[in-house]
Amino acid sequence: MGQTIFYALVSVVICVAYFLAVDHFLMDAQGLDFWYMFRK
């Protein structure tokens, strides 16, 4: 059970890191980013 939780956490971390990397490239390319919605 502990191993399953470990793999789930690793998967979440990878997904978040991937999202942040894509967001960074989009921001560089277009001047937009996911976080602009929170910068009002």
PQR file with spaces between the fields and no chain letter, atoms N, CA, C, O and H, PARSE charges and radii, in Angstrom:
ATOM       1  N    MET     1       0.830   -1.207    0.000 -0.4000 1.5000
ATOM       2  CA   MET     1       0.000    0.000    0.000 -0.0000 2.0000
ATOM       3  C    MET     1       0.865    1.256    0.000  0.5500 1.7000
ATOM       4  O    MET     1       0.592    2.210   -0.729 -0.5500 1.4000
ATOM       5  N    GLY     2       1.909    1.246    0.825 -0.4000 1.5000
ATOM       6  CA   GLY     2       2.794    2.403    0.879 -0.0000 2.0000
ATOM       7  C    GLY     2       3.453    2.671   -0.465  0.5500 1.7000
ATOM       8  O    GLY     2       3.665    3.824   -0.841 -0.5500 1.4000
ATOM       9  H    GLY     2       2.130    0.471    1.417  0.4000 1.0000
ATOM      10  N    GLN     3       3.776    1.600   -1.189 -0.4000 1.5000
ATOM      11  CA   GLN     3       4.416    1.766   -2.491 -0.0000 2.0000
ATOM      12  C    GLN     3       3.450    2.410   -3.488  0.5500 1.7000
ATOM      13  O    GLN     3       3.857    3.234   -4.307 -0.5500 1.4000
ATOM      14  H    GLN     3       3.604    0.664   -0.883  0.4000 1.0000
ATOM      15  N    THR     4       2.184    2.036   -3.419 -0.4000 1.5000
ATOM      16  CA   THR     4       1.183    2.627   -4.307 -0.0000 2.0000
ATOM      17  C    THR     4       1.054    4.124   -4.048  0.5500 1.7000
ATOM      18  O    THR     4       0.988    4.915   -4.988 -0.5500 1.4000
ATOM      19  H    THR     4       1.853    1.367   -2.754  0.4000 1.0000
ATOM      20  N    ILE     5       1.018    4.512   -2.777 -0.4000 1.5000
ATOM      21  CA   ILE     5       0.936    5.936   -2.425 -0.0000 2.0000
ATOM      22  C    ILE     5       2.174    6.667   -2.939  0.5500 1.7000
ATOM      23  O    ILE     5       2.074    7.773   -3.468 -0.5500 1.4000
ATOM      24  H    ILE     5       1.072    3.868   -2.013  0.4000 1.0000
ATOM      25  N    PHE     6       3.340    6.042   -2.779 -0.4000 1.5000
ATOM      26  CA   PHE     6       4.585    6.645   -3.245 -0.0000 2.0000
ATOM      27  C    PHE     6       4.537    6.906   -4.752  0.5500 1.7000
ATOM      28  O    PHE     6       4.879    7.995   -5.213 -0.5500 1.4000
ATOM      29  H    PHE     6       3.421    5.142   -2.349  0.4000 1.0000
ATOM      30  N    TYR     7       4.109    5.898   -5.509 -0.4000 1.5000
ATOM      31  CA   TYR     7       4.033    6.067   -6.964 -0.0000 2.0000
ATOM      32  C    TYR     7       3.003    7.123   -7.348  0.5500 1.7000
ATOM      33  O    TYR     7       3.216    7.871   -8.303 -0.5500 1.4000
ATOM      34  H    TYR     7       3.831    5.014   -5.135  0.4000 1.0000
ATOM      35  N    ALA     8       1.895    7.197   -6.624 -0.4000 1.5000
ATOM      36  CA   ALA     8       0.884    8.212   -6.898 -0.0000 2.0000
ATOM      37  C    ALA     8       1.454    9.612   -6.668  0.5500 1.7000
ATOM      38  O    ALA     8       1.229   10.516   -7.474 -0.5500 1.4000
ATOM      39  H    ALA     8       1.722    6.590   -5.848  0.4000 1.0000
ATOM      40  N    LEU     9       2.185    9.789   -5.578 -0.4000 1.5000
ATOM      41  CA   LEU     9       2.784   11.091   -5.293 -0.0000 2.0000
ATOM      42  C    LEU     9       3.804   11.475   -6.366  0.5500 1.7000
ATOM      43  O    LEU     9       3.851   12.624   -6.805 -0.5500 1.4000
ATOM      44  H    LEU     9       2.367    9.055   -4.924  0.4000 1.0000
ATOM      45  N    VAL    10       4.618   10.503   -6.782 -0.4000 1.5000
ATOM      46  CA   VAL    10       5.607   10.775   -7.829 -0.0000 2.0000
ATOM      47  C    VAL    10       4.907   11.194   -9.117  0.5500 1.7000
ATOM      48  O    VAL    10       5.355   12.116   -9.799 -0.5500 1.4000
ATOM      49  H    VAL    10       4.580    9.570   -6.425  0.4000 1.0000
ATOM      50  N    SER    11       3.814   10.521   -9.449 -0.4000 1.5000
ATOM      51  CA   SER    11       3.065   10.867  -10.662 -0.0000 2.0000
ATOM      52  C    SER    11       2.528   12.293  -10.587  0.5500 1.7000
ATOM      53  O    SER    11       2.602   13.041  -11.562 -0.5500 1.4000
ATOM      54  H    SER    11       3.450    9.772   -8.895  0.4000 1.0000
ATOM      55  N    VAL    12       1.989   12.666   -9.427 -0.4000 1.5000
ATOM      56  CA   VAL    12       1.468   14.022   -9.254 -0.0000 2.0000
ATOM      57  C    VAL    12       2.583   15.050   -9.408  0.5500 1.7000
ATOM      58  O    VAL    12       2.400   16.076  -10.064 -0.5500 1.4000
ATOM      59  H    VAL    12       1.930   12.058   -8.635  0.4000 1.0000
ATOM      60  N    VAL    13       3.728   14.779   -8.810 -0.4000 1.5000
ATOM      61  CA   VAL    13       4.865   15.709   -8.909 -0.0000 2.0000
ATOM      62  C    VAL    13       5.287   15.870  -10.365  0.5500 1.7000
ATOM      63  O    VAL    13       5.541   16.987  -10.816 -0.5500 1.4000
ATOM      64  H    VAL    13       3.876   13.946   -8.277  0.4000 1.0000
ATOM      65  N    ILE    14       5.364   14.761  -11.104 -0.4000 1.5000
ATOM      66  CA   ILE    14       5.756   14.818  -12.513 -0.0000 2.0000
ATOM      67  C    ILE    14       4.738   15.632  -13.312  0.5500 1.7000
ATOM      68  O    ILE    14       5.116   16.441  -14.159 -0.5500 1.4000
ATOM      69  H    ILE    14       5.157   13.854  -10.738  0.4000 1.0000
ATOM      70  N    CYS    15       3.450   15.419  -13.042 -0.4000 1.5000
ATOM      71  CA   CYS    15       2.413   16.164  -13.762 -0.0000 2.0000
ATOM      72  C    CYS    15       2.529   17.657  -13.484  0.5500 1.7000
ATOM      73  O    CYS    15       2.443   18.469  -14.405 -0.5500 1.4000
ATOM      74  H    CYS    15       3.143   14.762  -12.353  0.4000 1.0000
ATOM      75  N    VAL    16       2.724   18.021  -12.225 -0.4000 1.5000
ATOM      76  CA   VAL    16       2.852   19.438  -11.873 -0.0000 2.0000
ATOM      77  C    VAL    16       4.091   20.048  -12.528  0.5500 1.7000
ATOM      78  O    VAL    16       4.032   21.158  -13.057 -0.5500 1.4000
ATOM      79  H    VAL    16       2.795   17.362  -11.477  0.4000 1.0000
ATOM      80  N    ALA    17       5.202   19.330  -12.494 -0.4000 1.5000
ATOM      81  CA   ALA    17       6.440   19.828  -13.098 -0.0000 2.0000
ATOM      82  C    ALA    17       6.262   20.004  -14.604  0.5500 1.7000
ATOM      83  O    ALA    17       6.722   20.992  -15.175 -0.5500 1.4000
ATOM      84  H    ALA    17       5.250   18.428  -12.065  0.4000 1.0000
ATOM      85  N    TYR    18       5.588   19.038  -15.248 -0.4000 1.5000
ATOM      86  CA   TYR    18       5.338   19.124  -16.682 -0.0000 2.0000
ATOM      87  C    TYR    18       4.463   20.329  -17.001  0.5500 1.7000
ATOM      88  O    TYR    18       4.736   21.073  -17.944 -0.5500 1.4000
ATOM      89  H    TYR    18       5.214   18.236  -14.783  0.4000 1.0000
ATOM      90  N    PHE    19       3.404   20.518  -16.205 -0.4000 1.5000
ATOM      91  CA   PHE    19       2.506   21.659  -16.407 -0.0000 2.0000
ATOM      92  C    PHE    19       3.271   22.973  -16.271  0.5500 1.7000
ATOM      93  O    PHE    19       3.101   23.875  -17.091 -0.5500 1.4000
ATOM      94  H    PHE    19       3.182   19.913  -15.439  0.4000 1.0000
ATOM      95  N    LEU    20       4.113   23.089  -15.241 -0.4000 1.5000
ATOM      96  CA   LEU    20       4.857   24.325  -15.027 -0.0000 2.0000
ATOM      97  C    LEU    20       5.831   24.574  -16.169  0.5500 1.7000
ATOM      98  O    LEU    20       6.021   25.719  -16.580 -0.5500 1.4000
ATOM      99  H    LEU    20       4.251   22.356  -14.574  0.4000 1.0000
ATOM     100  N    ALA    21       6.451   23.515  -16.688 -0.4000 1.5000
ATOM     101  CA   ALA    21       7.395   23.661  -17.798 -0.0000 2.0000
ATOM     102  C    ALA    21       6.672   24.138  -19.056  0.5500 1.7000
ATOM     103  O    ALA    21       7.143   25.050  -19.737 -0.5500 1.4000
ATOM     104  H    ALA    21       6.296   22.585  -16.354  0.4000 1.0000
ATOM     105  N    VAL    22       5.527   23.523  -19.365 -0.4000 1.5000
ATOM     106  CA   VAL    22       4.752   23.933  -20.535 -0.0000 2.0000
ATOM     107  C    VAL    22       4.277   25.376  -20.366  0.5500 1.7000
ATOM     108  O    VAL    22       4.347   26.173  -21.302 -0.5500 1.4000
ATOM     109  H    VAL    22       5.144   22.782  -18.812  0.4000 1.0000
ATOM     110  N    ASP    23       3.795   25.704  -19.169 -0.4000 1.5000
ATOM     111  CA   ASP    23       3.332   27.056  -18.872 -0.0000 2.0000
ATOM     112  C    ASP    23       4.461   28.061  -19.083  0.5500 1.7000
ATOM     113  O    ASP    23       4.235   29.144  -19.624 -0.5500 1.4000
ATOM     114  H    ASP    23       3.738   25.057  -18.409  0.4000 1.0000
ATOM     115  N    HIS    24       5.662   27.712  -18.663 -0.4000 1.5000
ATOM     116  CA   HIS    24       6.809   28.601  -18.807 -0.0000 2.0000
ATOM     117  C    HIS    24       7.106   28.862  -20.284  0.5500 1.7000
ATOM     118  O    HIS    24       7.352   30.000  -20.683 -0.5500 1.4000
ATOM     119  H    HIS    24       5.845   26.832  -18.224  0.4000 1.0000
ATOM     120  N    PHE    25       7.079   27.790  -21.096 -0.4000 1.5000
ATOM     121  CA   PHE    25       7.360   27.955  -22.516 -0.0000 2.0000
ATOM     122  C    PHE    25       6.270   28.771  -23.206  0.5500 1.7000
ATOM     123  O    PHE    25       6.565   29.590  -24.077 -0.5500 1.4000
ATOM     124  H    PHE    25       6.879   26.865  -20.772  0.4000 1.0000
ATOM     125  N    LEU    26       5.011   28.552  -22.823 -0.4000 1.5000
ATOM     126  CA   LEU    26       3.921   29.333  -23.415 -0.0000 2.0000
ATOM     127  C    LEU    26       4.053   30.800  -23.041  0.5500 1.7000
ATOM     128  O    LEU    26       3.817   31.678  -23.871 -0.5500 1.4000
ATOM     129  H    LEU    26       4.771   27.887  -22.116  0.4000 1.0000
ATOM     130  N    MET    27       4.425   31.068  -21.804 -0.4000 1.5000
ATOM     131  CA   MET    27       4.584   32.439  -21.342 -0.0000 2.0000
ATOM     132  C    MET    27       5.697   33.122  -22.131  0.5500 1.7000
ATOM     133  O    MET    27       5.562   34.279  -22.530 -0.5500 1.4000
ATOM     134  H    MET    27       4.616   30.355  -21.130  0.4000 1.0000
ATOM     135  N    ASP    28       6.798   32.402  -22.353 -0.4000 1.5000
ATOM     136  CA   ASP    28       7.907   32.973  -23.116 -0.0000 2.0000
ATOM     137  C    ASP    28       7.500   33.227  -24.564  0.5500 1.7000
ATOM     138  O    ASP    28       7.904   34.224  -25.161 -0.5500 1.4000
ATOM     139  H    ASP    28       6.908   31.463  -22.029  0.4000 1.0000
ATOM     140  N    ALA    29       6.696   32.317  -25.128 -0.4000 1.5000
ATOM     141  CA   ALA    29       6.363   32.404  -26.543 -0.0000 2.0000
ATOM     142  C    ALA    29       5.283   33.454  -26.813  0.5500 1.7000
ATOM     143  O    ALA    29       5.343   34.147  -27.829 -0.5500 1.4000
ATOM     144  H    ALA    29       6.368   31.506  -24.643  0.4000 1.0000
ATOM     145  N    GLN    30       4.304   33.579  -25.925 -0.4000 1.5000
ATOM     146  CA   GLN    30       3.144   34.405  -26.214 -0.0000 2.0000
ATOM     147  C    GLN    30       2.957   35.577  -25.257  0.5500 1.7000
ATOM     148  O    GLN    30       2.094   36.425  -25.482 -0.5500 1.4000
ATOM     149  H    GLN    30       4.256   33.015  -25.100  0.4000 1.0000
ATOM     150  N    GLY    31       3.758   35.633  -24.189 -0.4000 1.5000
ATOM     151  CA   GLY    31       3.560   36.691  -23.210 -0.0000 2.0000
ATOM     152  C    GLY    31       2.377   36.407  -22.301  0.5500 1.7000
ATOM     153  O    GLY    31       1.900   37.296  -21.597 -0.5500 1.4000
ATOM     154  H    GLY    31       4.459   34.944  -24.006  0.4000 1.0000
ATOM     155  N    LEU    32       1.905   35.168  -22.317 -0.4000 1.5000
ATOM     156  CA   LEU    32       0.787   34.775  -21.460 -0.0000 2.0000
ATOM     157  C    LEU    32       1.226   33.639  -20.551  0.5500 1.7000
ATOM     158  O    LEU    32       2.169   32.910  -20.856 -0.5500 1.4000
ATOM     159  H    LEU    32       2.292   34.446  -22.889  0.4000 1.0000
ATOM     160  N    ASP    33       0.537   33.502  -19.446 -0.4000 1.5000
ATOM     161  CA   ASP    33       0.803   32.348  -18.606 -0.0000 2.0000
ATOM     162  C    ASP    33      -0.432   32.034  -17.772  0.5500 1.7000
ATOM     163  O    ASP    33      -1.353   32.843  -17.660 -0.5500 1.4000
ATOM     164  H    ASP    33      -0.230   34.095  -19.199  0.4000 1.0000
ATOM     165  N    PHE    34      -0.427   30.851  -17.196 -0.4000 1.5000
ATOM     166  CA   PHE    34      -1.576   30.369  -16.442 -0.0000 2.0000
ATOM     167  C    PHE    34      -1.900   31.275  -15.262  0.5500 1.7000
ATOM     168  O    PHE    34      -3.065   31.421  -14.891 -0.5500 1.4000
ATOM     169  H    PHE    34       0.322   30.193  -17.287  0.4000 1.0000
ATOM     170  N    TRP    35      -0.880   31.880  -14.675 -0.4000 1.5000
ATOM     171  CA   TRP    35      -1.071   32.621  -13.428 -0.0000 2.0000
ATOM     172  C    TRP    35      -1.603   34.028  -13.641  0.5500 1.7000
ATOM     173  O    TRP    35      -1.900   34.723  -12.670 -0.5500 1.4000
ATOM     174  H    TRP    35       0.066   31.762  -14.976  0.4000 1.0000
ATOM     175  N    TYR    36      -1.733   34.472  -14.913 -0.4000 1.5000
ATOM     176  CA   TYR    36      -2.224   35.839  -15.119 -0.0000 2.0000
ATOM     177  C    TYR    36      -3.635   36.001  -14.578  0.5500 1.7000
ATOM     178  O    TYR    36      -4.045   37.111  -14.239 -0.5500 1.4000
ATOM     179  H    TYR    36      -1.492   33.908  -15.702  0.4000 1.0000
ATOM     180  N    MET    37      -4.389   34.897  -14.493 -0.4000 1.5000
ATOM     181  CA   MET    37      -5.745   34.972  -13.956 -0.0000 2.0000
ATOM     182  C    MET    37      -5.774   35.408  -12.494  0.5500 1.7000
ATOM     183  O    MET    37      -6.766   35.959  -12.016 -0.5500 1.4000
ATOM     184  H    MET    37      -4.056   33.995  -14.768  0.4000 1.0000
ATOM     185  N    PHE    38      -4.654   35.149  -11.782 -0.4000 1.5000
ATOM     186  CA   PHE    38      -4.609   35.462  -10.353 -0.0000 2.0000
ATOM     187  C    PHE    38      -3.935   36.787  -10.059  0.5500 1.7000
ATOM     188  O    PHE    38      -3.819   37.182   -8.899 -0.5500 1.4000
ATOM     189  H    PHE    38      -3.848   34.701  -12.170  0.4000 1.0000
ATOM     190  N    ARG    39      -3.477   37.493  -11.126 -0.4000 1.5000
ATOM     191  CA   ARG    39      -2.748   38.733  -10.920 -0.0000 2.0000
ATOM     192  C    ARG    39      -3.601   39.947  -11.229  0.5500 1.7000
ATOM     193  O    ARG    39      -3.191   40.809  -12.007 -0.5500 1.4000
ATOM     194  H    ARG    39      -3.571   37.171  -12.068  0.4000 1.0000
ATOM     195  N    LYS    40      -4.772   40.029  -10.637 -0.4000 1.5000
ATOM     196  CA   LYS    40      -5.666   41.127  -11.012 -0.0000 2.0000
ATOM     197  C    LYS    40      -5.350   42.396  -10.230  0.5500 1.7000
ATOM     198  O    LYS    40      -6.008   43.419  -10.421 -0.5500 1.4000
ATOM     199  H    LYS    40      -5.105   39.330  -10.005  0.4000 1.0000
